[in-house]
Amino acid sequence: MKVTVLNQEKKERKNSFYSSIALLILGIVLTFHSQELISMIFIILGFIVLLYGIFKVSNFYKLKTQLQYEDNELITTGILYSIFGLIVILLSSFFASAIKIVTGIWLIFLGMTKIKTGMFFKNVDSKNFTIQTIAGIVLIVLGIYTILANNVVFIFIGVALIIYSILDLIDLVLKK
């Protein structure tokens, strides 16, 4: 019984080590190459859609030759999916930039909403007014930074993953 528990604990520590390393790598990529990662994700999604379209077109020709049946919906959707997949692949950088800009605009909007909410507390609760106003200004600055520079949200997630994985690795070493 004791051997089984020790083997299970060893296996869990090994899995925890590998997942920490994977999260560390993901965190580094998100922190320093978030734009490229988002572009790569769009390329992969576009490729999947393109393959689905090609599959639909091949099914059309398979039905046509084997059963002498033409399904026009199959060829139409296959061609449309193929075209859409190619567009996503070719414009992956554009879509990645669009996500960055939309995220920045969303952060600016949230900041303006926080400031507006803080104005309601201006005469009632000065502490809440200050907190809301500062939070709103920070969100607006982050939104502008996200639009002009790198995607702050993904960088923040990357830094959090790096910190978590390093702490988890330190915990694994100390438990040894």
BAFI-3210 file (N, C-alpha, C; in Angstrom, 3 decimals, decimal comma, padded with zeros to 6 digits):
// residues 176
n [1|2|3|4|5|6|7|8|9|10|11|12|13|14|15|16|17|18|19|20|21|22|23|24|25|26|27|28|29|30|31|32|33|34|35|36|37|38|39|40|41|42|43|44|45|46|47|48|49|50|51|52|53|54|55|56|57|58|59|60|61|62|63|64|65|66|67|68|69|70|71|72|73|74|75|76|77|78|79|80|81|82|83|84|85|86|87|88|89|90|91|92|93|94|95|96|97|98|99|100|101|102|103|104|105|106|107|108|109|110|111|112|113|114|115|116|117|118|119|120|121|122|123|124|125|126|127|128|129|130|131|132|133|134|135|136|137|138|139|140|141|142|143|144|145|146|147|148|149|150|151|152|153|154|155|156|157|158|159|160|161|162|163|164|165|166|167|168|169|170|171|172|173|174|175|176]
n.u [000,825|001,951|003,929|002,426|001,228|003,516|004,490|002,374|002,494|005,018|004,538|002,600|004,143|005,976|004,250|003,325|005,699|006,233|003,952|004,342|006,666|005,688|003,748|005,452|006,909|004,771|003,993|006,280|006,258|003,772|004,339|006,499|006,055|003,357|001,812|002,705|001,960|-000,830|-001,302|-000,355|-002,240|-004,518|-003,687|-003,590|-006,312|-007,455|-006,318|-007,518|-010,218|-009,948|-009,147|-011,491|-013,245|-012,073|-012,474|-015,286|-015,646|-014,338|-016,032|-018,287|-017,464|-016,967|-019,542|-020,716|-019,343|-019,614|-022,350|-023,725|-024,900|-025,532|-024,820|-025,470|-025,306|-023,249|-020,934|-021,020|-020,824|-018,371|-016,593|-016,970|-016,096|-013,440|-012,483|-012,923|-011,187|-008,698|-008,680|-008,571|-006,085|-004,354|-004,825|-004,068|-002,319|-003,575|-006,006|-004,978|-003,961|-006,354|-007,665|-006,036|-006,502|-009,285|-009,348|-007,917|-009,656|-011,857|-010,785|-010,353|-012,999|-014,018|-012,506|-013,452|-016,068|-015,638|-014,656|-016,886|-018,679|-017,363|-017,803|-020,383|-019,998|-018,662|-019,515|-020,550|-019,019|-015,827|-013,593|-014,327|-014,797|-012,186|-010,858|-012,328|-011,850|-009,038|-008,727|-010,128|-008,548|-006,162|-007,061|-007,726|-005,204|-003,903|-005,457|-004,853|-002,125|-002,229|-003,309|-001,341|001,072|002,218|-000,023|-001,429|-003,028|-002,486|000,216|000,157|-001,166|000,799|002,980|001,830|001,547|004,252|005,202|003,569|004,385|007,112|006,977|005,639|007,551|009,625|008,330|008,094|010,801|011,511|009,909|011,062]
n.v [-001,190|001,242|001,607|002,008|004,489|006,107|005,827|006,984|009,613|010,361|010,260|012,296|014,516|014,545|015,041|017,559|018,999|018,926|020,252|022,749|023,603|023,729|025,750|027,823|028,191|028,903|031,258|032,858|033,073|034,385|036,765|037,951|037,566|037,957|039,028|037,601|035,036|035,212|035,728|033,292|031,550|032,378|031,646|028,867|028,348|029,289|027,464|025,096|025,655|025,918|023,281|021,959|023,012|021,982|019,283|019,201|019,828|017,642|015,621|016,285|015,665|012,960|011,947|012,608|011,014|008,380|007,952|009,210|011,644|015,027|017,343|020,460|022,202|021,179|021,587|024,368|025,253|024,112|025,487|028,101|027,856|027,174|029,503|031,356|030,281|030,663|033,469|034,068|032,950|034,484|037,048|036,982|038,500|040,963|040,354|039,755|042,255|043,630|042,459|043,393|046,160|046,284|045,265|047,307|049,523|048,591|048,536|051,286|052,195|050,881|052,217|054,853|054,411|053,710|056,152|057,749|056,449|056,987|059,726|059,907|059,455|061,655|063,816|062,403|060,186|060,510|058,833|056,544|057,859|058,674|056,204|055,014|056,877|056,813|054,112|054,175|055,951|054,478|052,253|053,524|054,454|051,962|050,944|052,716|052,212|049,511|049,702|051,183|049,888|046,756|043,988|044,400|042,818|040,112|040,104|040,555|038,196|036,398|037,129|036,523|033,737|033,015|033,757|032,095|029,523|029,493|029,750|027,356|025,504|026,064|025,291|022,552|021,789|022,428|020,658|018,272]
n.w [000,000|000,782|-001,158|-003,468|-002,900|-002,743|-005,372|-006,766|-005,773|-006,728|-009,467|-009,705|-008,943|-011,042|-013,220|-012,415|-012,556|-015,361|-016,328|-015,160|-016,464|-019,089|-018,765|-018,056|-020,434|-022,144|-020,834|-021,228|-024,017|-024,368|-023,030|-024,419|-027,143|-027,945|-030,031|-032,295|-031,517|-031,462|-034,170|-035,198|-034,126|-035,526|-038,098|-037,830|-037,235|-039,632|-041,404|-040,537|-041,154|-043,919|-044,602|-043,869|-045,762|-048,106|-047,607|-047,734|-050,477|-051,633|-050,752|-052,211|-054,864|-054,504|-053,922|-056,324|-058,217|-057,225|-056,520|-058,469|-057,846|-057,363|-054,996|-054,544|-052,411|-050,890|-052,493|-052,671|-049,961|-049,389|-051,106|-050,149|-047,455|-047,959|-049,232|-047,158|-045,218|-046,501|-046,568|-043,826|-043,216|-044,855|-043,881|-041,222|-039,584|-039,679|-038,362|-035,838|-035,105|-035,113|-032,952|-030,927|-031,120|-030,660|-028,055|-026,757|-027,199|-025,786|-023,172|-022,824|-022,942|-020,641|-018,718|-019,009|-018,200|-015,536|-014,545|-014,965|-013,238|-010,875|-010,687|-009,723|-007,072|-006,204|-004,535|-002,437|-001,429|-001,024|-000,978|-002,480|-004,869|-005,539|-005,797|-007,916|-009,957|-010,239|-010,976|-013,377|-014,905|-015,037|-016,513|-018,932|-019,743|-020,005|-022,092|-024,207|-024,366|-025,089|-027,656|-029,009|-028,469|-027,394|-026,687|-023,753|-022,113|-022,790|-022,208|-019,456|-018,635|-019,464|-017,792|-015,314|-015,617|-015,800|-013,245|-011,635|-012,537|-011,884|-009,085|-008,554|-009,444|-007,631|-005,295|-005,811|-005,772|-003,136|-001,701|-002,188]
ca.u [000,000|002,831|004,615|001,462|001,089|004,761|004,530|001,376|003,028|006,114|003,912|001,977|005,224|006,509|003,253|003,332|006,924|006,053|002,953|004,962|007,579|004,843|003,179|006,550|007,153|003,612|004,083|007,349|005,769|002,733|004,929|007,416|005,653|001,904|001,287|003,015|001,163|-002,205|-001,258|-000,215|-003,538|-005,391|-003,227|-004,040|-007,766|-007,704|-005,940|-008,572|-011,387|-009,598|-009,223|-012,904|-013,785|-011,553|-013,181|-016,641|-015,545|-014,020|-017,264|-019,149|-016,998|-017,138|-020,957|-021,013|-018,815|-020,080|-023,806|-024,301|-025,759|-024,874|-025,329|-024,940|-025,014|-021,949|-019,880|-021,070|-020,243|-016,951|-015,858|-017,017|-015,195|-012,062|-012,158|-012,840|-009,944|-007,582|-008,716|-008,087|-004,635|-003,652|-005,012|-003,897|-001,710|-004,628|-006,924|-004,263|-003,948|-007,733|-007,941|-005,293|-007,198|-010,578|-009,056|-007,575|-010,881|-012,662|-010,181|-010,640|-014,419|-014,150|-011,939|-014,400|-017,207|-015,199|-014,603|-018,287|-019,220|-016,728|-018,420|-021,582|-019,557|-017,835|-019,989|-021,032|-017,954|-014,614|-012,672|-014,795|-014,565|-010,757|-010,544|-012,940|-011,174|-007,691|-008,902|-010,528|-007,380|-005,253|-007,637|-007,593|-003,787|-003,643|-006,113|-004,044|-000,879|-002,542|-003,497|-000,103|002,217|001,837|-001,283|-001,165|-003,768|-001,737|001,479|-000,185|-001,400|002,104|003,750|001,193|001,913|005,670|005,311|002,960|005,188|008,350|006,624|005,330|008,822|010,315|007,613|008,476|012,174|011,544|009,246|011,913]
ca.v [000,000|002,392|001,731|002,589|005,902|006,769|005,875|007,969|010,936|010,606|010,520|013,615|015,510|014,580|015,751|018,956|019,583|019,124|021,306|024,023|023,965|024,127|027,064|028,786|028,472|029,661|032,593|033,599|033,388|035,416|038,021|038,576|037,368|037,753|039,346|036,480|033,896|035,429|035,515|031,857|030,933|032,648|030,820|027,492|028,323|029,415|026,200|024,129|025,997|025,574|021,821|021,598|023,344|020,996|018,044|019,332|019,745|016,254|014,852|016,563|014,877|011,548|011,655|012,746|009,881|007,088|007,820|010,019|012,618|016,318|018,132|021,804|022,831|020,677|022,285|025,789|025,466|023,760|026,603|029,250|027,573|027,246|030,924|031,980|029,804|031,377|034,868|034,103|032,689|035,614|038,263|036,651|039,645|041,979|039,949|039,896|043,691|044,027|042,048|044,329|047,452|046,114|045,154|048,652|050,333|048,068|049,026|052,727|052,307|050,523|053,313|055,974|054,010|053,829|057,578|058,202|055,912|057,745|061,055|059,794|059,446|062,836|064,589|061,507|059,357|060,945|057,704|055,765|058,704|058,618|054,856|054,836|057,757|056,268|052,868|054,574|056,517|053,362|051,477|054,312|054,413|050,614|050,827|053,453|051,455|048,292|050,057|051,687|048,990|045,346|043,678|044,361|041,730|038,879|040,251|040,348|036,755|035,759|037,382|035,738|032,332|032,868|033,805|030,879|028,329|029,562|029,418|025,929|024,778|026,244|024,441|021,165|021,586|022,469|019,459|017,112]
ca.w [000,000|000,879|-002,438|-004,405|-002,560|-003,129|-006,834|-007,196|-005,438|-007,659|-010,763|-009,628|-008,938|-012,396|-014,034|-011,991|-013,113|-016,797|-016,568|-014,796|-017,556|-020,223|-018,438|-018,107|-021,858|-022,629|-020,251|-021,916|-025,366|-024,250|-022,580|-025,372|-028,544|-027,957|-031,361|-033,182|-031,078|-031,930|-035,623|-035,426|-033,822|-036,667|-039,220|-037,566|-037,425|-041,066|-042,027|-040,194|-041,964|-045,299|-044,716|-043,817|-047,077|-049,060|-047,285|-048,302|-051,939|-051,990|-050,553|-053,364|-056,006|-054,169|-054,133|-057,752|-058,980|-056,728|-056,493|-059,552|-057,176|-057,174|-053,876|-054,771|-051,123|-050,472|-053,243|-052,318|-048,627|-049,466|-051,723|-049,230|-046,335|-048,462|-049,429|-045,836|-044,600|-047,136|-046,109|-042,441|-043,245|-045,465|-043,082|-039,803|-038,879|-039,566|-037,303|-034,564|-034,800|-034,810|-031,562|-030,077|-031,146|-029,990|-026,623|-026,297|-027,157|-024,683|-021,925|-022,740|-022,600|-019,223|-017,935|-019,035|-017,371|-014,133|-014,199|-014,895|-011,987|-009,792|-010,599|-008,884|-005,678|-005,973|-003,379|-001,388|-000,858|-001,717|-001,103|-003,618|-006,044|-005,848|-006,269|-009,234|-010,912|-010,491|-011,746|-014,724|-015,593|-015,310|-017,616|-020,167|-020,118|-020,503|-023,393|-025,190|-024,515|-025,837|-029,062|-029,587|-028,267|-027,327|-026,041|-022,322|-021,486|-022,970|-021,478|-018,047|-018,472|-019,592|-016,562|-014,249|-015,829|-015,455|-011,777|-011,100|-012,837|-011,093|-007,698|-008,514|-009,538|-006,343|-004,354|-006,096|-005,331|-001,671|-001,167|-002,456]
c.u [000,873|003,552|003,695|001,301|002,336|004,872|003,552|001,878|004,154|005,571|003,283|003,029|005,824|005,554|003,216|004,558|006,744|005,023|003,507|005,911|006,771|004,227|004,239|006,841|006,012|003,641|005,141|006,896|004,711|003,326|005,716|006,995|004,144|001,311|001,514|002,183|-000,275|-002,277|-001,174|-001,533|-004,514|-004,976|-003,704|-005,553|-008,131|-007,394|-006,997|-009,824|-011,143|-009,684|-010,670|-013,572|-013,337|-012,239|-014,596|-016,615|-015,241|-015,229|-018,240|-018,751|-017,125|-018,596|-021,305|-020,534|-019,402|-021,596|-024,503|-025,285|-024,961|-025,576|-024,706|-024,607|-023,624|-020,816|-019,839|-020,434|-018,758|-016,115|-015,833|-016,093|-013,735|-011,623|-011,998|-011,562|-008,727|-007,516|-008,160|-006,579|-003,888|-003,739|-004,831|-003,280|-002,731|-005,580|-006,274|-004,208|-005,341|-008,098|-007,261|-006,034|-008,545|-010,381|-008,715|-008,793|-011,772|-012,114|-010,442|-012,100|-014,654|-013,614|-012,867|-015,623|-016,862|-015,170|-016,011|-018,940|-018,639|-017,331|-019,693|-021,216|-018,793|-018,238|-020,380|-019,890|-016,652|-013,611|-013,046|-014,598|-013,109|-010,375|-011,083|-012,214|-009,783|-007,780|-009,281|-009,360|-006,386|-005,765|-007,520|-006,144|-003,417|-004,272|-005,328|-002,736|-001,105|-002,692|-002,158|001,065|001,735|000,544|-001,039|-001,842|-002,980|-000,389|001,244|-000,413|-000,071|002,944|003,170|001,539|003,374|005,842|004,754|003,861|006,500|008,067|006,312|006,607|009,623|009,665|007,970|009,880|012,256|010,892|010,088|012,720]
c.v [001,258|002,650|002,392|004,085|006,668|006,886|006,919|009,390|011,320|010,969|011,915|014,720|015,669|015,333|017,239|019,678|019,898|020,229|022,676|024,508|024,446|025,502|028,153|029,176|029,287|031,093|033,449|034,010|034,492|036,769|038,713|038,459|037,172|038,019|038,184|035,250|034,034|035,224|034,026|031,132|031,167|031,833|029,378|027,377|028,422|028,132|025,128|024,382|025,643|024,057|021,336|021,885|022,354|019,644|018,066|019,187|018,306|015,350|015,063|015,696|013,378|011,125|011,663|011,522|008,551|006,914|008,568|011,055|013,901|017,075|019,519|022,529|022,426|021,418|023,762|026,043|025,127|024,884|027,807|029,046|027,675|028,692|031,624|031,561|030,496|032,833|034,974|033,872|033,912|036,886|038,005|037,797|040,765|041,630|040,074|041,363|044,172|043,639|043,000|045,667|047,364|045,996|046,526|049,553|049,893|048,553|050,525|052,947|051,960|051,627|054,513|055,661|054,120|055,289|058,133|057,712|056,664|059,122|061,038|059,878|060,710|063,583|063,710|060,800|059,657|059,805|056,857|056,544|058,604|057,256|054,637|055,663|057,228|054,990|053,192|055,117|055,413|052,532|052,224|054,291|053,030|050,393|051,514|052,713|050,186|048,586|050,423|050,706|047,545|045,169|043,430|043,173|040,425|038,933|040,007|038,871|036,005|035,924|036,572|034,252|032,079|032,825|032,523|029,667|028,331|029,209|027,931|025,098|024,885|025,349|022,971|020,847|021,542|021,246|018,206|016,809]
c.w [000,000|-000,443|-003,471|-004,166|-002,977|-004,643|-007,368|-006,928|-006,398|-009,047|-010,793|-009,633|-010,328|-013,320|-013,695|-012,543|-014,595|-017,094|-016,194|-015,888|-018,768|-019,983|-018,465|-019,559|-022,443|-022,098|-020,923|-023,310|-025,310|-023,870|-023,686|-026,839|-028,669|-029,336|-032,333|-032,821|-031,572|-033,440|-035,945|-035,157|-034,972|-037,894|-039,042|-037,765|-038,903|-041,803|-041,757|-041,028|-043,428|-045,524|-044,691|-045,161|-048,136|-048,852|-047,876|-049,826|-052,368|-051,788|-051,709|-054,543|-055,758|-054,384|-055,617|-058,535|-058,525|-056,865|-057,619|-058,991|-056,973|-056,052|-053,979|-053,473|-050,631|-051,190|-052,872|-050,955|-048,621|-050,032|-050,788|-048,025|-046,775|-048,648|-048,089|-045,117|-045,169|-046,684|-044,698|-042,399|-043,757|-044,620|-041,584|-039,007|-038,686|-038,432|-035,927|-034,148|-034,432|-033,386|-030,597|-029,993|-030,424|-028,478|-026,042|-026,189|-026,007|-023,336|-021,743|-022,336|-021,128|-018,319|-017,874|-018,178|-015,891|-013,690|-014,062|-013,606|-010,798|-009,606|-009,753|-007,407|-005,291|-004,706|-002,201|-000,668|-001,599|-001,901|-002,324|-004,920|-006,490|-006,432|-007,684|-010,299|-011,257|-011,316|-013,189|-015,528|-015,956|-016,487|-018,947|-020,656|-020,671|-021,877|-024,489|-025,440|-025,328|-027,318|-029,709|-029,503|-028,297|-026,568|-024,556|-021,652|-021,595|-022,259|-019,987|-017,763|-018,539|-018,335|-015,406|-014,388|-015,470|-013,941|-011,167|-011,321|-012,052|-009,635|-007,551|-008,597|-008,241|-005,289|-004,567|-005,598|-003,803|-001,037|-001,318|-001,246]
res [m|k|v|t|v|l|n|q|e|k|k|e|r|k|n|s|f|y|s|s|i|a|l|l|i|l|g|i|v|l|t|f|h|s|q|e|l|i|s|m|i|f|i|i|l|g|f|i|v|l|l|y|g|i|f|k|v|s|n|f|y|k|l|k|t|q|l|q|y|e|d|n|e|l|i|t|t|g|i|l|y|s|i|f|g|l|i|v|i|l|l|s|s|f|f|a|s|a|i|k|i|v|t|g|i|w|l|i|f|l|g|m|t|k|i|k|t|g|m|f|f|k|n|v|d|s|k|n|f|t|i|q|t|i|a|g|i|v|l|i|v|l|g|i|y|t|i|l|a|n|n|v|v|f|i|f|i|g|v|a|l|i|i|y|s|i|l|d|l|i|d|l|v|l|k|k]
***
